[in-house]
Amino acid sequence: MVDREPALRAVLLGASNLKISLPLVLDLVRRRAGGPVEALAACGHGRSWGAWSSFLYVRHLPGITQCGLWEELRGRPPLPTLALLTDVGNDLVYGAPVERIAGWVEACLDRLGPGTEIVMPLLPLARLERLSGLQVRLAASVLFPGRPAPWPALLDRARELDERLRRIGGERGARLVEPAAGWYGLDPIHLRRRARREVWAHVLPTLSGPVPPAGRRLPLLGAAESRLFGATLRRTQPALRLPDGSAVSLF
């Protein structure tokens, strides 16, 4: 295990797309940094930005704004930082008002230090615009069982949220990424497996050379705080250390 100071801090915030692709995202961030990375990630299937959320009614995680990542971040020394904020949309299905969701995202941005490089993929409107009400109900029944998905009212709220994210990101100099319809298949919100590498290379372009892949799986229940079948679980962080000296903490 190499003992080297981190070259970059990565704050990675999102839901299922980020969770599924986290090893790939970490490899891209390490390539960009050209050295070890200090990664703090808050992500997970069905993750809400501001409230506790569940996956299959079994695993619960705190909202991104509520999790321990922020206290941990405040206690760390300054370091060049890249922040990725993605998967903003689950809370629309959960029934949260657009203004509240946008406020949660703003709160996260306000907690990042000055000079942070911010990358924000927007909502997949290009794909959502092509859906019928029936397709939405079928998708929602699989991805968010028990949650109503009234259409086209949900689409209107997605458009409104997208506009707010554009304004919020623009005010903070974020790099806004337009998701292409082709990134998605029958599932309108999750990246196609074959497209993931191409998509994340577009979201996080890098000119540095290759780095060895992480080579180790992230722990399935590695978050600092979670609930499983109602029981609270707490895990020490970082959840994973890589041979190049990178450390990954999950929240």
N, C-alpha and C positions, 0 to 999 in steps of 0.2 A: 504494500500500500504506500503510495507516494504521499509525503507530507509537504504540501505546497500551499502557499497562500492563494485564496481564490482571486481570479482575475475579474470576475463579474458576479453580480447578484442577479438572480432571475426570480421575479415574483409572478407566478403562473396561476391565473384565476379562471375558472370555467366549470363546466359540467361534464357530461358524458363524452363529448368529442375530445376534450382535453385529457380526460382520464384514460380513454382507450389509446390515445396516441402519445401519452406522456413519455415513454422511453424514446420515441422518435423525436419529440420536441426537445427533450434533454440533450440528445445527440447534436441537434442543430444548434442549440444554445452554446454547447461546449465548443463546437466548431467555430462559432462566431467569436467566442471569448478567446480562443487560442490558448486556453489553459483551464485550470480547475474552475468550477462554477459552484456558487452557493445558491441552491435552489430552494425556494419556499413555495409550495404548491397547495392550493385549496381547490379541489375538484372532486367530481364523483357523479355517478349516474343519478339523474333527477335533482341535482344540486340547485338549491335556491340561493339567490344573492342576499336575502335578508331574513330568512326564517328557517327553522328546522325542516328538513325534508327527508323523505324515506325512499328506499329502493325495495320494491317487492314487499312492502310493509314490514320488512325485517330489519334492514340497516338504516339508521338515521344519522344525519350529519347536520351540524349547525350551519346557519346561513353564512355566506362568505364574509359579510360585514361583521358577523358576531364571533367568528372563530379566533383561535389563539394566534394566528399568523401575525396579526397587527401588533400585539404586545411583544412578540418575539422580534419583529422588525424594529420596533422602537428601541429595543435594548442592544441592537447591533451597531458596530461602528460604520461610518460612511464607506460606501463602495460604489463604483459605477454600476448602475442598475438598469435592467431591462424588465419592463412589465408587459405581460400579455393578458388582456382581458377579452374573453371569448364566451360563447355559449350563453349570451344574454337572451332569454326568451322563455325558459321553463316557467318563470313566474307569471307569464301571461296565462298559461293553462291553469296555474294554481289560483288565478283570480285576482292577483295583486294589481292595483291601479298602475297605469303607465307612469304617472308622476312619482309614485313610490319606488318603482323599479329603477327609474332614472336617478332618483335620489340615492339609492344604494350604490349604484355605479359611481356617482359623483363622490360619495363618501370614501370609496376605495381610492379613487384618484387623488383626493385631497390628502390621504395618508401617505402617499408616496413622496419620497424626498424630491427636492428641486433638482432639475437636470435629468430626471428619469426618462429614459426612452420608452415611449408608450406605443404599443401596437394593439389595435382594436378591430378584429373582424366584425362586420356588421351582421344584421339578421339576414337569413337566406331568402329574401323577398323574391328574388328571381325564380326560385323553386316554388315558394308558397303561392305566388300569383297564379300558378298553373294548376293548382289543386281544385277539385270539386268538393262540395260539402260532404259527400259520401266518403271520399278519400280521406278527408280530415277526421271524420268520425272513426273510421277504421284505424287510422294511425294513432289517434288519441287513445282508443280502447286498448291498444297494445302497449304504447309507450307510457301512458298516464291512466291506468285503469281506475275507473270510478270518477274521473274528472270530466265534466262536460266541456265540449269544445264547439260552442256555437259559431257558425260560419254564415255570413262573412264578417260578423262583428269582431271575431278574433283577428281576422286579417286586417281590419281597420286599426285595431289596437297595435298590431305588429308594425304597421306603417308609421303610426304615431311614435312608437318607441324608437324605431329606426331613425326618424327625424331628430328626436331628442339626442340620441347617441351621436349622430353626426355633429350636432351643435356642441355637445359636451366635449367630444374628442377634438373638434376643431379649435375650441377655445384653449385647449391644453397642448396643442401641437402634436396630437397623436397621429400615427400613421393608420389611416382607416383602410380596411381591406374589404372590397366588394366580393362576397361569395358568388361564384358562378353556379347557374342551375345544374350544370353538368357535374358538379361536385357531389350531387345527391342522386339517389335512385328512387325506388318506391318509398323508402323511408325518407321523408322530406326534411328531416333535421339532422340526421347523422351522416357523416361523410362516408362515401363508398369506400370499401376496403382498398380497392385497387387505386383509388385516387389519393389516399392519405399522404403518401410520401411527396407527391407532386404538390398537393395543397399546402402542406406545412413548409415546404421549401419556398413556396410563393409568399406565405405569410411571414416567414422568418428567413429572408434571403441572406446568404453569407458568401464571402469571397475567400474565406480561409480554407485550408486544406482539410482532408478527412481526419476524423478522430476515431479511435477504437469504439465500437458500440458498447453501451453500458454492460451488456452481457449478463446482467442479473435482473431477476424479476422484482418489481416493486411489491412489497407485502400487500396482500389482499385487504387486510384490515389494519393498515398502518397509520391511520390518522391519529393525531394527538388526542382528539376526543371524538367519540362516536357512541352510538347506542346500538346494541344488538339484542333483539328480542326484549327490548325494554331495559336491559342492563347496561350501565355506563362503562365504557372501556376507555382507558387512558394508556397511551403509548409514548415512551420516551423518543425524543428526536435527536439527531436525524434518523429517519427510517432506513436510509440506505447510504452507504459510502462506496464510492467507485475507486478503482485502482489509480486513476489519475489525480486523486485528492478531492474530487467533487463530492459534495454532500447534498442529500435530498431530504428535506423535511416536509411532512405531509400534515395538513390541518383540515 
